[in-house]
Structure formats: C-alpha cells, structure tokens
C-alpha cells in the first residue's frame, strides 16, 4: 500500500528463525493466484507455519500469539533468501508489516520489499539479538524507525543504530511514490530532454 513513510513507532513481532526463505514467507502454491490483492497474500503469509494441516491456527507460531503484534517484523539473519518471487513482499505488506528488521536480507527480496513500501532495516547482529531479548521480556516494548534520519531505536533501551537506504528509494518512501509515479513527476524533464535531442539532430 502506497503511504508516505516518515517516522514509525510500533511494537514488534519477533520471528527468531534464521534463513527464512521466500517459500516459507509465501508457499509456491499461492503463486498461481490470479489476484494481485495484497490482502489475499497477507492472509497466507507464513501459511505453513501459521496453520496446521487441518487448517486451524498453530498456537505455537508467533503470528498466532496474542502477546505480539505491530507494524514491525523482527526476523533472524538472512531473511528472504531463495526464490526471487515478489509475492513474498506482497504477503508482508498485505499482512500489515511496514518494516522488517534483520541483520541480513537477500538482495532481490530486499528490493522487492522497498518496491512494495515495506522498509527492510539492516542492523548489526548484536543489536538484533538485543532487540529479540527486549521484546521477549516485554512484548509491549516499542521501536522507532526514523526514515529521514535513517535510524532505528529500541525505545526500551535507548539503543539506536543507523541503517543504509538508497537515496532514490528514500525519496519514494517519504513521498509515497512507486517507480511509475516517480517517472510521471519527471515528465517535463523527459520531454525537454527529448526536444533537445531532436534539435541537436
């Protein structure tokens, strides 16, 4: 969902597993869907972990734990590996996550998240483990993500880290623009450039 992203404060959902691949985020069978509706994919986020074989929710999985909720998913190292399917980012966005924090993301999945207005925040492994411990001790603990300053702060401990963010994607997040929106805004410049080329010929 296209929304201006400036500063977010939220509780977190801790998913401590490492090497979570895109087939775990959204199983391959859902790629056959003819809809692009993020809500559909959000309903099936981590489907095989969230539900038992009989379709009932698995109470041992964190998304089914009423203690945890919020706009931020905190995940173990190497998040989004495997298939490059964009559906994984659709599922995260459709579920309602606006930020995923991890110490490492697969490159293509990281870009897919940004393209779908989900912010991947890379932190140190030490910060990540401290955050897991903080949330486990107090599920109401909040995290502040400041896009203009490119900082993520654990409000419970006061610890903060800077995260990298491509300048173009930062501009798009701050202004709720996808790639097409951005190009439309550059229409005058593009037309002026094309005219200058025609005159040069």
Buried (B, 14 or more C-beta within 10 A) or exposed (E): EEEEBEEBBBBBBBBBEBBBBBBBBBBEEBBEBEEEEBBBBBBBBBBBBBBEEEEEEBEEBBBBEEEBBBBBBBBBBBBBBBBEBBBBBBBBBBBBBBBBBBBBBBEBBBBBBBBBBBBBBBBEEEBBBBBBEBBEEEBEBBBBBBBEEBBBBBEBEEBBBEBEBEEEBBEBBEEEBEEEEEEEEEEEEEEEEEEEEEEEE
